[in-house]
Amino acid sequence: MRCSQKTGHRPFSTDTPSDTRFTREKTQHLSTSRSRAARGMNVIQKPRPGREEAGPGRLAPRGGQLRPTSLRRGRTAQLAATSPRPEMPLFSVPKEVAVGTAMLGVAFATGLLAGKRYPSLLFGTSKPHKSIIGKSSPLWQYILDHSLREHPILKKLRLLTAEYPWGKMMVSCDQAQLMANLIKLIKAKKVIEVGVLTGYNALSMALALPDNGRVIACDINEDYAKIGKPLWKEAGVDHKIDLRIKPATQTLDELLAGGEAETFDFAFIDADKESYNEYYEKCLRLIKKGGIIAIDNVLRCGMVLKPRKDDLATQSIHHLNEKLVRDARVNISMIPMGDGVTLVFKL
Ligand SMILES: C[S@@+](CC[C@H](N)C(=O)[O-])C[C@H]1O[C@@H](n2cnc3c(N)ncnc32)[C@H](O)[C@@H]1O
């Protein structure tokens, strides 16, 4: 599961940003996309209007109405004391106990299944949102109303991306704005994005860069970027975005081999989670001292608290988090924004 929001769940009108990503869905989407791509099929599909995705947001509320155990015990004891013993009992235990036990069994099995399918329910984030503050929370709307200054074409791209079922992979708009502000603060000229999608954040960074600035935008799937490209152009910054369609490790290696180590100011890592450590190490070599790397999804909707053995994406992020807190090459701040973003400052 990705901490995600139902597509079409728009409590704040069409301006509500798409929920950001939760990578199990991403991974599922990617693997589906890859197999579809391998079969020569178009992997970009528009949502059917009005049709909601099956997803965690649709999980019925838990609550098999079991009475508290103490009450059940009291009732059982009362029954035992007052009921005459039947001549030929159908059950070797009182019926209430048998029914109660069966209900407990059902509740336990349901809990296990729900926990497997929707781990966030077990890990304390009862709302299946990617964001720390749920996107249906009035506080989220308040944050946007009182901080978001979004370029009109950036907003257009966000709303366009949000129309697609995979649009929830898009970075959170408040987080994109923070990164753009950092880019301006450090007067960045060269930046990298690992994982572009339609380029919401690539566009946000391009808008923050000077006219001779450059975004090296790495993705394996050009179909997403094709949706965003006309808007990069409309915003007049397409000349700053250098899209490289191939595995990001390959692009980063090419930059290193081309003598561009220590020449970048900023990097944003937001692609396949299993490769995050590799992306981090390569980006660390590519950015200058004083440069910044932003690493997305570091909280994985709370699942980093107890990564499942079979959830390699969360395991990978958790290991990187453990490494970063001790990494003497950098200073860091882990920020509970979006799905958690760690800012890494190269020393
Ligand atoms: C979460 S989305 C990126 C969102 C984007 N940063 C934004 O501004 O909204 C992840 C992207 O990573 C890309 N991706 C996945 N594996 C990749 C790889 N090995 N190399 C490059 N890109 C990859 C996917 O195609 C997808 O577009």
Ligand as a Chemical Component Dictionary entry (heavy atoms), coordinates in Angstrom:
data_LIG
# 
_chem_comp.id                   LIG 
_chem_comp.type                 NON-POLYMER 
_chem_comp.pdbx_formal_charge   0 
_chem_comp.three_letter_code    LIG 
# 
loop_
_chem_comp_atom.comp_id 
_chem_comp_atom.atom_id 
_chem_comp_atom.alt_atom_id 
_chem_comp_atom.type_symbol 
_chem_comp_atom.charge 
_chem_comp_atom.model_Cartn_x 
_chem_comp_atom.model_Cartn_y 
_chem_comp_atom.model_Cartn_z 
_chem_comp_atom.pdbx_ordinal 
LIG C1  C1  C 0  7.104  9.432  -7.203  1  
LIG S1  S1  S 1  7.265  9.614  -8.895  2  
LIG C2  C2  C 0  8.157  11.114 -9.006  3  
LIG C3  C3  C 0  7.318  12.305 -8.653  4  
LIG C4  C4  C 0  7.961  13.614 -9.004  5  
LIG N1  N1  N 0  9.194  13.821 -8.285  6  
LIG C5  C5  C 0  7.050  14.796 -8.820  7  
LIG O1  O1  O 0  7.505  15.932 -8.871  8  
LIG O2  O2  O -1 5.861  14.662 -8.632  9  
LIG C6  C6  C 0  8.473  8.374  -9.226  10 
LIG C7  C7  C 0  9.008  8.375  -10.626 11 
LIG O3  O3  O 0  10.187 7.581  -10.599 12 
LIG C8  C8  C 0  10.309 6.956  -11.850 13 
LIG N2  N2  N 0  11.238 5.822  -11.719 14 
LIG C9  C9  C 0  11.008 4.616  -11.182 15 
LIG N3  N3  N 0  12.110 3.854  -11.245 16 
LIG C10 C10 C 0  13.065 4.604  -11.832 17 
LIG C11 C11 C 0  14.428 4.393  -12.173 18 
LIG N4  N4  N 0  15.031 3.220  -11.919 19 
LIG N5  N5  N 0  15.103 5.388  -12.754 20 
LIG C12 C12 C 0  14.506 6.573  -13.015 21 
LIG N6  N6  N 0  13.231 6.834  -12.700 22 
LIG C13 C13 C 0  12.517 5.867  -12.132 23 
LIG C14 C14 C 0  8.891  6.589  -12.219 24 
LIG O4  O4  O 0  8.752  6.397  -13.608 25 
LIG C15 C15 C 0  8.115  7.784  -11.685 26 
LIG O5  O5  O 0  7.873  8.719  -12.692 27 
# 
loop_
_chem_comp_bond.comp_id 
_chem_comp_bond.atom_id_1 
_chem_comp_bond.atom_id_2 
_chem_comp_bond.value_order 
_chem_comp_bond.pdbx_ordinal 
LIG C1  S1  SING 1  
LIG S1  C2  SING 2  
LIG S1  C6  SING 3  
LIG C2  C3  SING 4  
LIG C3  C4  SING 5  
LIG C4  N1  SING 6  
LIG C4  C5  SING 7  
LIG C5  O1  DOUB 8  
LIG C5  O2  SING 9  
LIG C6  C7  SING 10 
LIG C7  O3  SING 11 
LIG C7  C15 SING 12 
LIG O3  C8  SING 13 
LIG C8  N2  SING 14 
LIG C8  C14 SING 15 
LIG N2  C9  SING 16 
LIG N2  C13 SING 17 
LIG C9  N3  DOUB 18 
LIG N3  C10 SING 19 
LIG C10 C11 SING 20 
LIG C10 C13 DOUB 21 
LIG C11 N4  SING 22 
LIG C11 N5  DOUB 23 
LIG N5  C12 SING 24 
LIG C12 N6  DOUB 25 
LIG N6  C13 SING 26 
LIG C14 O4  SING 27 
LIG C14 C15 SING 28 
LIG C15 O5  SING 29 
# 
